[in-house]
Amino acid sequence: MDYETLHDLYLRELKDLYSAEKQILRALPKADRHARSPQLKQAIEKHTEQTRMHIDRLEDIFERLGKSPRGSKCKSIEGIIEEAEDWFDEEAMRDVMDAGIIAALQRVEHYEIAVYGCARTYASLLHYTEDEGLLQETLTEEADTDKALTLLAKQINVQAREVHPR
């Protein structure tokens, strides 16, 4: 059995997060290329910088644990990104495309919030105080990004609605 302890599960979740963050970092420029709203482009740029910091934090945790971050591919985020990239290939009016991009980005955020929350809780239970603090910092940033995207969506979704009112 590969997973005998909470520590084993914790490492699995961290590897999943590391893989997810790396995939997200590769996907964000594609979202940026399709985004039209300057505010959405700015949000994507900020998310890109935060994603780099999240990767650095995870690498710090792995280094402290004496483990490699490699070895796991996050299939969940792979699917979420694949769905987003399918959307990018669609023909859509500017605001409608931006609304779809925000929805895709929020799917990513919600996944990250769920997994970072679990990993932070495991770190707490395992008394990995420094890890817990780093994971909480990232979790807070992910939640803040989600809130910012929600506010942006309120504006862009209304504009998208105006393209083809009922």
C-alpha positions, 0 to 999 in steps of 0.5 A, spaced: 500 500 500 502 506 497 498 510 502 499 508 509 499 515 513 496 522 512 503 524 511 503 520 504 496 523 502 499 530 504 505 528 499 500 526 494 496 532 494 502 537 494 504 533 488 497 534 485 498 541 486 505 542 483 502 539 477 496 543 477 500 549 478 505 548 472 499 546 467 496 553 469 502 557 468 502 554 461 495 555 460 494 562 462 498 565 456 493 562 452 487 565 456 490 572 455 491 571 448 483 570 447 481 575 452 479 582 450 477 586 456 483 590 459 481 588 466 481 581 464 488 581 461 490 584 468 487 579 472 490 574 468 497 577 468 496 577 476 494 570 476 500 568 472 505 572 477 501 569 483 502 562 480 509 563 479 509 564 487 505 558 488 510 554 485 516 557 488 512 556 495 511 548 493 518 547 491 520 550 498 515 545 502 518 539 498 525 541 499 524 542 506 520 535 506 526 532 502 522 530 497 521 531 489 515 535 487 515 530 480 511 524 479 504 526 479 500 529 473 494 532 475 488 529 471 483 534 474 486 540 472 488 537 465 481 536 464 479 543 466 484 546 462 482 542 456 475 544 456 477 552 457 482 551 451 476 548 447 472 554 449 478 558 446 477 555 439 469 557 439 467 563 435 464 568 440 463 576 440 468 579 445 464 580 451 461 573 450 468 570 449 471 574 456 465 571 460 467 564 458 474 565 459 472 568 466 468 562 467 474 557 465 478 561 470 473 560 476 473 553 475 481 553 476 480 557 482 475 553 485 479 546 484 485 550 487 481 552 493 479 545 494 486 542 494 489 547 497 484 547 503 485 540 504 493 540 504 493 546 509 489 542 513 493 536 513 499 540 514 496 543 520 494 536 523 501 533 521 504 539 525 508 542 519 507 549 521 511 553 516 507 549 510 501 550 513 502 558 513 505 557 506 499 553 504 494 558 507 497 564 504 496 561 497 489 559 499 488 566 501 490 568 494 486 563 490 480 565 494 482 573 493 483 571 485 476 568 485 472 574 488 476 578 483 474 574 478 466 574 480 466 582 481 469 582 474 464 577 471 458 581 474 461 587 469 463 583 463 457 578 463 452 584 463 456 587 457 455 580 454 448 579 455 447 586 451 450 583 445 444 579 444 438 581 449 432 576 450 
